[in-house]
């Protein structure tokens, strides 16, 4: 069982070590998320701590999935666009699930939490990118995201090898607001 909840900037400090461990696990598992291997825990934790100002200012929203034992099993970010002509859109970023927790639909639930919240911060269009051919690409397709196209050699994997990236988008409709944690079986 998991609980998904949004973190505040103040809570990020206490969760940074656990989020750093999750990031290291993700990179070790072959997903770069903007990082190259080897990624050490101190660097991963420092990266999470560096997000506190953006989180406090609302330039970043962050959700975590907590396992029954309290450990961080997954996370996802929403990054609202800042240009005046783009404030209706936001990017989904850094969706990750610990390898020990995969296969339990946790990524789907994290994605749904962001999709449900986005309209409450004025967002009607979500965008993201993911490695072409990856399991994440299939996740987004099954969740109703539309493929916009692919870009060759867009990003390197953890080993530094360039791979194409597929861009996706999804329009979201307003839904009733909820800040209550989601409990998932």
BAFI-3210 file (N, C-alpha, C; in Angstrom, 3 decimals, decimal comma, padded with zeros to 6 digits):
// residues 185
n [1|2|3|4|5|6|7|8|9|10|11|12|13|14|15|16|17|18|19|20|21|22|23|24|25|26|27|28|29|30|31|32|33|34|35|36|37|38|39|40|41|42|43|44|45|46|47|48|49|50|51|52|53|54|55|56|57|58|59|60|61|62|63|64|65|66|67|68|69|70|71|72|73|74|75|76|77|78|79|80|81|82|83|84|85|86|87|88|89|90|91|92|93|94|95|96|97|98|99|100|101|102|103|104|105|106|107|108|109|110|111|112|113|114|115|116|117|118|119|120|121|122|123|124|125|126|127|128|129|130|131|132|133|134|135|136|137|138|139|140|141|142|143|144|145|146|147|148|149|150|151|152|153|154|155|156|157|158|159|160|161|162|163|164|165|166|167|168|169|170|171|172|173|174|175|176|177|178|179|180|181|182|183|184|185]
n.u [000,831|000,428|000,866|000,175|001,384|001,630|004,626|005,942|008,198|009,505|009,252|010,774|013,478|013,737|013,144|015,060|017,333|016,166|014,878|017,128|018,321|016,399|016,679|019,321|018,941|017,239|018,836|020,907|019,417|019,229|017,866|018,182|017,204|018,350|020,836|024,138|025,782|028,446|026,187|026,474|025,244|025,569|025,670|023,199|021,405|022,079|021,215|018,423|017,976|018,602|016,324|014,557|014,138|012,667|010,468|009,362|008,655|006,673|007,308|007,730|006,134|005,811|005,381|005,301|005,426|004,715|005,675|004,099|005,809|006,927|009,026|010,339|008,933|008,436|008,227|007,177|007,216|005,761|006,157|005,292|004,927|006,647|006,602|004,531|002,734|002,428|001,420|-000,620|000,262|002,254|005,129|005,578|007,839|010,695|009,501|009,609|010,053|011,006|013,036|012,332|009,661|008,332|005,936|003,571|001,753|002,364|003,634|001,614|-000,335|001,010|001,278|-001,435|-002,133|-000,819|-002,048|-004,662|-004,337|-003,277|-005,191|-006,062|-004,114|-004,245|-003,476|-003,930|-002,806|-000,542|002,852|005,537|008,647|010,225|012,437|012,559|010,931|011,114|009,909|008,459|007,404|005,371|003,742|002,789|001,335|-000,675|-001,977|-003,389|-002,042|-000,953|001,133|003,542|005,767|009,140|012,554|015,730|018,710|018,429|018,916|021,325|021,777|022,336|024,900|025,986|025,332|023,753|020,243|017,039|014,236|010,832|008,166|005,329|001,904|-000,907|-004,201|-005,907|-008,785|-010,776|-011,153|-012,599|-011,037|-008,420|-006,419|-005,842|-003,967|-003,493|-004,474|-003,346|-003,949]
n.v [-001,175|002,253|005,777|008,810|012,035|015,609|017,455|020,060|022,896|023,030|020,418|019,085|019,212|017,307|015,030|014,779|013,028|010,474|010,858|011,322|008,780|007,359|008,590|007,825|005,039|004,970|006,015|004,130|002,019|002,488|004,706|007,982|010,635|013,100|012,806|011,382|008,219|007,168|008,063|009,548|009,269|011,640|013,723|013,370|013,844|016,485|017,692|017,391|018,991|021,454|022,196|023,418|026,337|026,793|025,180|026,440|028,864|028,161|027,492|024,924|021,878|019,102|015,669|012,783|009,241|007,251|004,298|001,749|001,324|003,800|004,595|006,360|005,612|006,486|009,326|012,461|015,418|018,646|021,213|024,316|026,453|029,551|031,817|034,584|033,996|031,302|030,282|028,527|026,008|023,165|021,248|017,794|016,189|014,212|011,717|008,938|005,611|003,485|000,639|-001,647|-001,296|-001,309|-002,323|-002,231|-000,367|002,138|004,338|005,097|005,972|008,121|009,834|010,307|011,733|014,178|015,003|015,370|017,491|019,609|021,363|022,959|024,763|026,387|025,124|023,742|022,271|019,695|018,687|016,489|014,682|011,646|008,810|007,376|004,364|003,349|001,786|003,775|005,285|003,648|003,657|006,341|006,420|004,529|005,902|007,800|009,903|011,994|011,496|013,727|013,790|012,803|013,348|012,993|011,736|013,233|013,112|011,804|008,489|006,988|005,927|007,623|007,409|008,608|008,976|008,837|010,983|011,019|013,240|014,124|015,111|016,284|017,285|018,655|018,539|020,606|019,499|018,442|019,957|018,565|018,077|016,091|013,242|010,516|007,221|004,113|000,816]
n.w [000,000|-000,717|-000,129|-001,638|-001,634|-001,643|-001,354|000,706|000,596|003,011|003,948|002,102|002,824|004,909|003,489|001,555|001,618|001,294|-001,165|-002,692|-002,605|-004,037|-006,555|-007,199|-007,352|-009,567|-011,658|-011,569|-012,480|-015,166|-016,163|-017,102|-016,460|-016,717|-015,596|-015,345|-015,000|-012,867|-010,289|-007,296|-003,913|-002,247|-004,212|-005,485|-003,373|-002,766|-005,123|-004,906|-002,618|-003,685|-005,004|-003,312|-003,219|-005,645|-005,160|-002,912|-004,065|-005,811|-008,379|-008,876|-008,239|-006,140|-005,709|-003,618|-003,307|-000,691|000,862|002,864|005,014|005,298|003,670|000,788|-002,204|-004,741|-006,998|-008,478|-010,505|-011,124|-013,303|-013,713|-016,575|-017,122|-018,894|-019,907|-021,963|-021,754|-019,421|-019,050|-019,328|-018,300|-017,347|-016,918|-014,871|-013,933|-013,145|-011,246|-010,026|-007,460|-008,118|-006,666|-006,259|-008,612|-011,145|-009,808|-010,525|-009,599|-010,845|-012,607|-010,790|-009,572|-011,778|-012,314|-010,001|-010,383|-012,766|-011,850|-010,101|-011,606|-013,049|-010,928|-010,458|-012,574|-014,922|-018,086|-020,045|-020,337|-020,701|-021,638|-021,849|-022,905|-023,051|-026,192|-026,961|-024,408|-021,317|-020,025|-022,075|-023,043|-020,776|-020,725|-023,101|-022,515|-020,541|-021,825|-023,046|-025,749|-028,521|-029,667|-031,262|-032,178|-031,241|-032,528|-030,888|-028,486|-025,697|-023,373|-022,121|-018,820|-019,255|-021,064|-023,741|-026,606|-027,164|-028,832|-028,083|-027,136|-027,420|-025,520|-024,952|-023,005|-022,576|-019,819|-017,761|-015,602|-012,208|-009,065|-006,254|-004,247|-001,488|000,090|001,093|-001,165|-000,787|-001,757|-002,809]
ca.u [000,000|001,174|000,174|000,783|001,116|002,462|005,595|006,239|009,638|010,011|009,316|011,808|014,738|013,718|012,989|016,107|018,168|015,380|014,706|018,443|018,482|015,513|017,312|020,470|018,386|016,695|019,965|021,548|018,534|019,311|017,089|019,075|016,523|019,251|022,061|024,996|026,324|027,812|025,643|026,620|024,177|025,710|025,299|021,761|020,735|022,303|020,350|017,072|017,960|018,678|014,997|013,742|013,645|011,618|009,297|008,801|008,116|005,601|007,808|007,832|005,277|006,462|004,626|006,019|004,670|005,312|005,276|003,515|006,871|007,375|010,098|009,938|008,899|008,334|008,040|006,922|007,206|005,035|006,885|004,502|005,662|006,680|006,299|003,153|001,873|002,443|001,069|-001,663|000,885|003,280|005,874|005,732|009,276|011,298|008,642|010,445|009,594|012,105|012,961|011,652|008,235|007,774|004,973|002,411|001,003|002,667|003,876|000,299|-000,986|001,711|000,895|-002,829|-002,167|-000,424|-003,098|-005,825|-004,019|-002,866|-006,181|-006,235|-003,084|-004,414|-002,838|-004,848|-002,008|000,660|003,822|006,659|009,455|010,762|013,250|011,796|011,022|011,238|008,639|007,716|006,655|004,137|002,937|002,104|000,340|-001,801|-002,654|-004,126|-001,224|-000,788|002,509|003,735|006,864|010,408|013,761|016,874|019,881|018,015|019,530|022,181|021,391|023,347|026,228|026,434|024,953|022,613|019,015|015,937|013,235|009,481|007,428|003,916|001,092|-002,245|-005,081|-006,555|-010,028|-010,928|-011,721|-012,683|-009,739|-008,138|-005,042|-005,729|-003,120|-004,178|-004,040|-003,454|-003,742]
ca.v [000,000|003,499|007,044|009,857|013,358|016,709|017,944|021,486|023,189|022,684|018,958|018,594|019,049|016,036|013,923|014,849|011,819|009,377|011,172|011,095|007,332|006,990|009,057|006,942|003,764|005,167|006,141|002,807|001,150|002,795|005,884|009,100|011,775|014,243|012,504|010,323|007,300|006,856|009,181|009,263|009,736|013,051|014,595|013,236|014,525|017,927|018,148|017,543|020,160|022,668|022,498|024,064|027,677|026,683|024,595|027,490|029,928|027,648|027,184|023,471|021,148|017,812|014,625|011,564|008,050|006,651|002,921|001,557|001,439|005,184|004,940|006,979|004,603|007,137|010,776|013,138|016,873|019,476|022,472|025,260|027,355|030,904|032,929|035,069|033,350|029,860|029,922|027,494|024,700|022,762|020,041|016,691|015,897|013,346|010,633|007,767|004,623|002,612|-000,659|-002,631|-000,990|-001,301|-003,370|-002,082|000,770|003,336|005,440|005,508|006,726|009,403|010,634|010,711|012,761|015,445|015,368|015,849|018,763|020,648|022,412|023,814|025,801|027,084|024,393|022,957|021,492|019,089|018,181|015,749|013,925|010,401|008,075|006,614|002,912|002,964|001,431|004,998|005,684|002,839|004,153|007,575|006,070|003,853|006,887|008,728|010,992|012,023|011,626|014,910|013,534|012,362|014,108|012,077|012,115|014,326|013,025|010,645|007,606|007,101|005,569|008,675|007,102|009,421|008,274|009,728|011,283|011,241|014,287|013,834|016,157|015,887|018,338|018,240|019,247|020,899|018,469|018,936|020,076|017,727|018,096|014,927|012,183|009,399|005,908|003,157|-000,587]
ca.w [000,000|-000,847|000,015|-002,459|-001,080|-002,128|-000,369|000,791|000,604|004,344|004,043|001,185|003,545|005,620|002,544|000,529|001,603|000,714|-002,581|-003,309|-002,776|-005,140|-007,789|-007,458|-007,803|-010,915|-012,588|-011,604|-013,249|-016,593|-016,536|-016,805|-015,853|-016,751|-014,858|-015,871|-013,994|-011,593|-009,520|-005,872|-003,036|-001,853|-005,337|-005,699|-002,263|-002,952|-006,211|-004,360|-001,725|-004,508|-005,528|-002,282|-003,589|-006,664|-004,502|-002,065|-004,913|-006,661|-009,730|-008,888|-007,315|-005,960|-005,029|-003,278|-002,956|000,493|001,131|004,195|006,016|005,352|002,734|-000,471|-003,262|-006,041|-006,993|-009,748|-010,388|-012,066|-013,469|-014,505|-017,467|-016,574|-019,805|-019,816|-022,960|-021,561|-018,040|-019,073|-019,519|-017,336|-017,713|-015,971|-014,844|-012,918|-012,665|-010,976|-009,049|-007,053|-008,807|-005,812|-006,217|-009,966|-011,436|-008,925|-011,081|-008,832|-011,781|-013,097|-009,725|-009,440|-012,939|-012,106|-008,953|-011,006|-013,717|-011,090|-009,442|-012,557|-013,309|-009,761|-010,513|-013,839|-016,019|-018,912|-020,995|-019,763|-021,670|-021,071|-022,804|-022,370|-024,004|-027,180|-026,803|-023,004|-020,677|-019,696|-023,267|-023,036|-019,668|-021,115|-024,115|-021,861|-019,690|-022,671|-023,553|-027,207|-029,005|-030,507|-032,181|-031,583|-031,564|-032,448|-030,077|-027,607|-024,373|-023,135|-021,024|-017,764|-019,763|-021,962|-025,124|-027,033|-027,545|-029,203|-027,070|-027,643|-026,724|-025,312|-024,341|-022,585|-022,068|-018,577|-017,456|-014,167|-011,337|-007,681|-005,576|-003,093|-000,997|000,963|000,527|-001,813|-000,322|-002,852|-002,412]
c.u [000,876|000,262|000,922|000,386|002,083|003,370|005,711|007,764|010,244|010,173|010,410|013,121|014,815|013,639|014,138|016,977|017,430|015,143|016,020|018,679|017,604|016,119|018,500|019,975|017,883|017,807|020,707|020,733|018,472|018,497|017,857|018,404|017,415|020,583|022,839|025,496|027,843|027,337|025,718|025,481|024,363|025,297|023,795|020,981|020,890|021,417|018,928|016,990|017,967|017,316|014,131|013,285|012,541|010,338|008,600|008,121|006,976|006,017|007,950|006,846|005,791|005,570|005,562|005,012|005,413|004,775|004,744|004,557|007,475|008,468|009,525|010,063|008,843|008,120|007,725|006,872|006,298|005,750|006,070|005,401|005,599|006,404|004,819|002,235|001,801|002,024|-000,042|-001,059|001,936|003,924|005,827|007,204|009,609|010,312|009,524|009,835|010,778|011,934|012,233|010,136|007,584|006,825|003,728|001,549|001,286|002,930|002,557|-000,407|-000,315|001,312|-000,535|-002,941|-001,827|-001,515|-004,334|-005,567|-003,781|-003,929|-006,363|-005,143|-003,093|-003,814|-003,884|-004,114|-000,741|001,552|004,889|007,470|009,988|011,553|012,367|012,029|011,111|009,894|007,798|006,883|005,330|003,191|002,132|001,038|-000,884|-002,591|-003,348|-003,356|-001,080|000,668|002,585|004,829|008,106|011,547|014,943|017,979|019,602|018,743|020,367|021,591|022,471|024,766|026,772|026,095|023,709|021,461|017,976|014,961|011,898|008,802|005,953|003,220|-000,256|-002,991|-005,774|-007,755|-010,102|-011,615|-011,814|-011,310|-009,630|-006,671|-004,824|-004,791|-003,986|-003,610|-004,338|-003,161|-002,677]
c.v [001,239|004,679|008,061|011,188|014,379|017,185|019,454|021,657|022,810|021,177|018,374|018,352|017,704|014,822|013,822|013,598|010,651|009,613|010,990|009,616|006,823|007,398|008,176|005,590|003,873|005,253|004,807|001,812|001,477|003,977|007,133|010,245|013,008|014,009|011,397|009,471|007,413|008,136|008,795|009,859|011,194|014,016|014,552|013,977|016,035|018,475|018,348|018,776|021,465|023,082|023,287|025,473|027,647|026,127|025,662|028,579|029,458|027,394|025,682|022,928|019,722|016,864|013,463|010,454|007,398|005,238|002,838|001,724|002,838|005,561|005,542|005,937|005,214|008,624|011,260|014,640|017,484|020,814|023,416|026,164|028,766|032,012|033,306|034,352|031,836|029,404|028,888|026,094|024,447|021,478|019,040|016,304|014,913|012,354|009,411|006,909|003,716|001,244|-001,715|-002,443|-000,976|-002,476|-003,305|-000,889|002,081|004,535|005,977|006,365|008,087|010,345|011,150|011,800|014,128|015,919|015,916|017,222|019,903|021,719|023,389|024,868|026,475|026,400|023,569|022,097|021,007|018,578|017,394|015,137|012,692|009,683|007,216|005,119|002,433|002,503|002,664|005,462|004,920|003,270|005,376|007,297|005,437|004,807|007,969|009,930|010,857|012,261|012,845|014,689|013,105|013,242|013,154|012,643|013,251|014,311|011,753|009,801|007,696|006,759|006,607|008,455|007,908|008,558|009,283|009,885|011,517|012,283|013,895|015,064|015,581|017,119|017,803|019,139|019,518|019,748|019,043|018,910|019,087|017,872|016,920|013,919|011,092|008,106|004,895|001,765|-001,265]
c.w [000,000|-000,565|-000,832|-001,857|-001,653|-001,009|-000,428|000,754|001,948|004,494|003,150|001,910|004,249|004,714|001,539|000,472|000,944|-000,781|-003,341|-003,562|-003,922|-006,476|-008,157|-007,976|-009,246|-011,949|-012,696|-012,423|-014,731|-017,072|-016,134|-016,061|-015,779|-016,071|-015,562|-014,712|-013,969|-010,900|-008,051|-005,056|-002,598|-002,970|-005,577|-004,615|-002,393|-004,061|-005,697|-003,472|-002,520|-005,065|-004,548|-002,666|-004,643|-006,073|-003,648|-002,888|-005,815|-008,094|-009,931|-007,865|-007,297|-005,165|-004,722|-003,008|-001,801|000,658|002,558|005,291|006,092|004,380|001,459|-001,579|-004,650|-005,884|-008,403|-009,473|-011,445|-012,102|-014,343|-015,358|-016,893|-017,580|-019,743|-020,791|-022,795|-020,188|-017,940|-019,199|-018,437|-017,827|-016,564|-016,027|-013,725|-012,297|-012,474|-009,882|-008,740|-007,712|-007,981|-005,797|-007,601|-010,162|-010,573|-009,316|-010,358|-009,738|-012,328|-012,051|-009,509|-010,572|-012,765|-011,040|-009,530|-011,965|-012,997|-010,486|-010,430|-012,811|-012,148|-009,634|-011,882|-015,047|-016,766|-019,935|-020,306|-020,885|-020,925|-022,202|-022,103|-023,454|-024,911|-026,984|-025,370|-022,452|-020,327|-020,883|-023,331|-021,911|-020,101|-022,172|-023,459|-020,964|-020,512|-023,158|-025,062|-027,562|-029,926|-031,539|-031,431|-032,069|-031,448|-031,550|-029,099|-026,272|-024,269|-022,011|-019,941|-018,207|-020,736|-023,428|-025,483|-027,522|-028,000|-028,041|-027,760|-026,769|-026,672|-024,755|-023,936|-022,090|-020,813|-018,301|-015,965|-013,429|-009,933|-007,011|-004,438|-002,736|-000,047|000,312|-000,096|-001,266|-001,419|-002,359|-003,183]
res [x|x|x|x|x|x|x|x|x|x|x|x|x|x|x|x|x|x|x|x|x|x|x|x|x|x|x|x|x|x|x|x|x|x|x|x|x|x|x|x|x|x|x|x|x|x|x|x|x|x|x|x|x|x|x|x|x|x|x|x|x|x|x|x|x|x|x|x|x|x|x|x|x|x|x|x|x|x|x|x|x|x|x|x|x|x|x|x|x|x|x|x|x|x|x|x|x|x|x|x|x|x|x|x|x|x|x|x|x|x|x|x|x|x|x|x|x|x|x|x|x|x|x|x|x|x|x|x|x|x|x|x|x|x|x|x|x|x|x|x|x|x|x|x|x|x|x|x|x|x|x|x|x|x|x|x|x|x|x|x|x|x|x|x|x|x|x|x|x|x|x|x|x|x|x|x|x|x|x|x|x|x|x|x|x]
***
